[in-house]
Amino acid sequence: MLEYPTLRGRYVSLEELAPEHVDDLVVAAADRSTFGFTHVPTDRESMVQYVSTLRANRAAGRDLPFVQRAIGVGGSPIVGC
């Protein structure tokens, strides 16, 4: 299985996607202004399935999913995956 690199830029850091990110991702999905043409789950149940699928794909060696965390913004919120 691939190892997760540490990826940190000026405005965003990328972290390994984990089940504990689900609630923050649902909050981030409420603002669709930046991804209107991309499928993004908007309710908790759908987000749990989405995250589970991405993590299963990672376990199978197909994906390396990350969450995106804003840097320099109050609380360093999760802003997507």
N, C-alpha and C positions, 0 to 999 in steps of 0.2 A: 504494500500500500504506500502511496506517495506521502511524504511528510509535508506538513503545512509550513510554508516559509513565512517569515515575518515581513509584512508589506505595510509600509507606513510612508505616506506622502505628506505634503504640506497641509492638505485639507481633509484627507480621509485615511483611515487605516482599514485594512482587510483582516478579518479574524475568521477562524474556523467556525462554520455554521453549526450551531448546537440547538437542542430542543429548548433550552432556556431563552433563546432569542425570539420565540414565537410571538409572545405578547408585544414586544417592541416592534416586530415586523408588521403586525396588524395595525399598530398606531401609525407606522411609517406609510402603510398602504392607503391610509385615509386621504392623503394628498396625491391625486393622480395626475397632477399637472406636468410631471416629468416623465411619465411612462404610459401615456394614453393608448399606445398601440401594442403594449406588452401585456401578456397574461400575468397578473399578480393577484393572488388570493386576497380577499378583503375581510373575511371572517375567520375567527379562531380555528374552527373545525377544518376549514379548507387549508389554512396556513399550516396546521399540524401535519396534514397529509402531504403538503408541498415540501415541507422541511424533511419529513420522513423519506419521501421519494428521493430527494437530493442526497440525503445521507446514505440511503441504500445504494444509490448509483456510485457514491464515493467508495463504499465497502466493496463494490464490484469492480472498482478501478476505472470507472467511466467518467466521473466528475470530481472536481475539487471545489466544493461550494464554500463561499465566503459570505460573511455579512460585512456591510460597509458601515463604519462608524465615523461620524463627523468629528473632526478635530477642531478645537478652538471655539466650539459652540457649547453653551451651557449644558453641563451634564454629559457631554460627548454622546449624543443619542445615536442609536442605530437608525440608519436612513434607507437601508435596502439590503438586498442580497442578490 
